[in-house]
Amino acid sequence: MLFSQSDNLPKSGYYAIVKHKVSMIRLFVVKKPGYACICVSNKDSSSERSRSIMKINAGKILSLILVSSIIFSLTGCDGFSIRSKKNTDIKGIDVAYEAKLTEQDITPFSNEFTDGMNRYGFEVLGDLYSDENIAVSPASLELALLMTAQGAIGDTREEMLEALCMSGISDEEILKSTAQLMWRTNINGMENANSLWPQKDFGFDQDYLDICADDFMADIFTVDYKNDAGGATDSINQWVDEKTHGKIPEVLGEPLSADTRLVLVNALYYLGNWAEPFSEDATYDQTFYGTSGQSEVPFMHEKRSVIYAEGSTYQLISVPFAGDSGDEGPFAMAFILPRPDASMEDVIKELNDDGFSATIADAGGEDVVISLPKFEFEFGTSVADLMESRGMTQAFDGDAEFDGMTGGINDLFISDIIHKTYIKVDEEGAEAAAVTVVIMETTAMPNEPKEETVFCADRPFIFAIYDTTDNTVLFTGITANP
């Protein structure tokens, strides 16, 4: 059975025929750069790996790569077939359905959506911080887990949205906001993509796939976990490697289980320059008083006019990046320095109490003497226990309800969520990457007048890359020992 143009199908993208038992359904597929990953299996699922294509930008660099993977395991359904639309060079993949990036009007997100994403990001940052370098991507985590939540029902769904600080927001608003987020993060030097990797003979619900394709702009690739789980793993890693420009070389470190039925991936990548680079001639070694002791590290120095704010527990500056036109663009990076007598927990609490977005909006320009260390580090951890502690409990046990993914009862549950990141900051800009793997199996205060404002980040500090449209945080972390 084939579908014709008169079937009121979307006007852009590719179509597939999905056979679930005795019924045939339509699948609309769209493509996007960036990604998140969901694997569906019977019993075992394993971690994930990613790779990317190196994008060269003569000026240097802000790259932000966010990779989110969700691995599912389940039993029951079979009968999934797709008409080939395009071949791909990815090893072991015969068919690829490329999503179309759909232009969206860029308007500020609702306060609830922006504040929810920011609060979630800073709370996760604070909960995971243990006096060591850390970086997380709330945008990557949110996109991967919100796409997963679209296949959840009942208490499983409600707990997920609550843990993601998205409860109370209508489904319509969430999907509208994620669609705009996908568009925003594919211009001005940023790239964002989602992809689905279904077992070739497995059936999935049309409505769920349509949401992933239309609102999350996901690519779809068919693979054969049953007979070639290793090959499917390699194919996913190769796609991830390309989308992340080589910054996250391994997402799936071990071959996926033959019980895997679906892998869903999100990757966010950003490459850009500061609107005004720091002079290399003004870079010299200075003492950093880190959590593991004092060390001499290269510091960038300059006096310039920047957005500046103070709270009772911190100082904050914001440094803008250049946009597509070469002038100041929509992305910026905040550096948040705790006062000597304040802890990271104190700062995060104040930022969340006042709202990061409101803090930036209320801040003014000021000439500041800046001293920032150059830094580069990696971070990785499981966040499954953290998400459980945030109230997302049912998704991790046998009572999980991910029936929306298959249009009926199944045994899917989340067995682990892994998050990996990379960050680098220098005179030209910043480079960052993040990966999230979710494995599922079945069973400002006024300043006193002063001659000169000094921002000397010679002790642990918080950073955040954000969209100035509404100050939505895309990437955040703590530099404890550069």
C-alpha positions, -999 to +999 in steps of 0.1 A: +000+000+000+014+034-010+002+069+000-006+096-025-003+134-023-040+135-016-035+119+018-029+153+034+007+144+042+032+172+052+046+190+022+083+186+030+104+156+040+104+119+032+078+092+038+080+057+050+055+028+053+054+013+088+037-020+093+025-028+128+009-063+129-018-060+102-019-022+098+001+001+076+009+036+088+026+066+073+058+080+087+070+115+078+107+121+083+126+154+085+162+162+091+182+183+114+219+188+125+225+180+162+211+149+179+197+127+207+196+089+209+169+063+220+176+026+218+148+001+224+157-034+235+144-065+252+169-068+280+202-052+276+212-019+263+247-004+265+263+030+264+268+051+233+295+067+213+298+097+190+320+112+163+320+143+141+334+160+111+359+188+118+346+221+107+374+247+101+367+283+109+397+305+103+390+329+131+386+304+160+362+292+178+332+287+198+320+252+194+293+238+214+283+202+208+256+186+227+248+150+221+219+133+238+213+096+234+184+076+246+185+038+244+153+018+247+148-020+250+114-036+245+096-068+235+065-075+216+060-056+184+076-064+150+069-057+114+086-024+105+093-017+068+104+015+050+106+025+014+140+037+005+144+074-004+181+080-002+212+061+002+239+072+027+276+068+030+274+057+066+287+022+070+259-005+073+231+019+065+211+013+033+184+039+038+184+074+052+154+098+056+167+133+059+146+157+079+141+192+066+150+221+088+119+242+090+123+280+095+106+293+125+097+329+137+122+338+164+103+352+194+111+350+231+101+318+247+076+320+275+090+328+309+080+294+320+099+276+293+131+297+296+131+297+334+124+260+334+153+251+312+176+275+330+166+263+365+170+227+354+205+233+340+217+251+371+202+226+395+218+197+377+251+216+377+249+222+414+238+186+422+267+171+402+294+196+413+320+180+436+349+205+436+361+193+402+356+207+367+321+201+353+301+211+322+265+202+313+241+211+286+206+218+297+195+222+260+209+187+250+194+170+281+160+187+276+157+180+239+167+143+244+144+137+274+115+158+261+115+137+229+115+106+251+087+121+272+066+124+240+064+086+240+055+084+277+020+084+292+005+088+327+026+092+358+058+084+338+053+114+316+043+137+345+073+127+365+096+133+336+082+168+329+084+177+366+121+166+368+128+186+337+111+217+352+086+216+324+054+207+344+025+231+340+035+239+304+011+227+278+022+201+253+014+225+225+038+251+240+065+226+246+064+214+210+063+249+196+092+259+217+113+229+208+107+235+171+118+271+175+148+260+196+159+237+168+157+266+143+175+290+166+203+266+171+209+261+134+219+296+125+246+320+136+272+293+137+253+268+157+241+234+145+215+211+161+202+177+149+181+148+161+180+113+147+160+081+152+176+046+146+148+020+145+151-017+141+142-024+105+114-049+113+100-032+144+067-012+145+064+023+161+034+045+165+029+070+137+019+099+159+051+096+180+073+094+149+055+124+133+062+145+164+099+135+163+100+143+126+080+176+126+087+192+160+121+178+167+132+177+130+147+142+133+164+121+107+155+084+106+179+056+097+169+019+097+194-006+112+194-043+122+203-047+159+191-083+159+217-095+134+244-068+134+243-048+166+280-040+163+275-026+128+245-005+140+266+008+169+294+018+145+269+035+122+254+056+150+289+065+162+299+076+127+268+098+123+274+113+157+310+119+149+301+138+117+274+159+134+297+169+163+326+177+141+348+152+159+345+167+194+327+137+209+345+107+194+328+080+215+292+079+226+286+042+224+318+026+238+304-009+238+283-026+211+246-022+216+225-053+226+208-074+199+176-065+218+179-028+209+150-016+189+154+022+187+181+047+193+173+084+194+201+110+194+205+148+198+236+168+191+242+205+195+273+221+180+285+257+180+315+272+164+321+309+168+344+338+176+342+364+203+327+396+188+359+412+201+388+387+205+411+390+235+447+401+226+472+373+228+498+399+237+479+405+270+479+368+279+503+358+307+506+334+335+488+341+368+480+322+399+446+304+400+434+293+435+416+261+425+400+234+446+430+212+442+455+239+451+473+268+435+486+267+399+501+290+374+479+292+342+476+315+312+451+344+319+436+367+293+436+403+304+417+433+290+397+463+300+365+466+280+328+475+282+307+444+289+273+435+305+280+435+342+259+425+372+264+418+409+244+397+434+249+393+471+269+361+463+286+368+429+299+391+402+288+384+366+301+395+332+288+386+298+310+384+266+292+383+232+300+362+202+299+373+166+269+363+145+266+354+108+270+390+097+303+394+116+287+418+141+276+409+176+253+378+173+226+363+195+249+341+216+270+352+245+289+336+274+285+346+310+312+342+336+299+342+372+325+346+400+314+337+435+324+362+462+352+350+485+328+340+513+301+324+490+299+288+478+288+275+444+256+263+460+249+299+473+255+314+438+233+288+420+205+293+446+206+331+441+206+327+403+176+304+404+158+325+430+162+357+410+162+340+376+192+340+353+172+355+324+160+384+346+195+389+360+209+394+325+180+415+314+184+439+344+222+441+340+239+472+325+270+479+305+302+488+324+339+492+318+355+462+336+391+451+341+389+415+331+412+386+340+400+352+327+420+320+326+422+300+294+408+265+301+400+231+286+385+200+302+362+170+298+335+157+320+313+126+321+290+109+345+257+090+348+228+112+358+203+084+363+205+086+401+202+123+399+171+122+378+156+096+402+163+120+431+145+147+412+113+126+413+116+108+379+112+074+395+087+054+375+106+057+342+134+036+358+113+006+369+089-020+356+059+003+360+072+027+333+047+036+307+062+044+273+032+031+254+031+062+232+061+050+214+044+018+201+007+027+203+002+000+230+016-016+261+053-024+262+080-032+288+103-002+282+121+015+311+152+036+314+182+018+328+208+046+326+214+082+315+250+092+306+262+127+300+296+136+286+310+171+278+340+190+266+348+227+269+376+250+257+380+288+261+408+309+246+415+344+231+395+337+200+364+321+214+351+289+229+347+253+219+323+230+237+306+196+233+281+175+253+267+140+250+237+125+267+230+088+266+197+075+279+196+036+280+161+020+281+153-017+285+122-036+289+114-054+319+212+424+406+220+447+433+231+485+428+269+490+427+286+515+450+304+541+429+341+532+424+369+541+401+373+507+384+354+475+383+376+444+384+365+409+375+395+386+383+384+349+379+414+335+398+393+311+418+365+286+407+337+302+387+306+293+368+302+299+330+271+298+308+266+300+270+232+314+264+209+329+237+204+366+242+169+365+226+155+355+260+186+344+279+180+307+276+210+288+288+223+262+263+255+251+281+268+257+316+296+245+339+321+253+366+358+258+362+374+246+394+410+238+381+418+252+347 
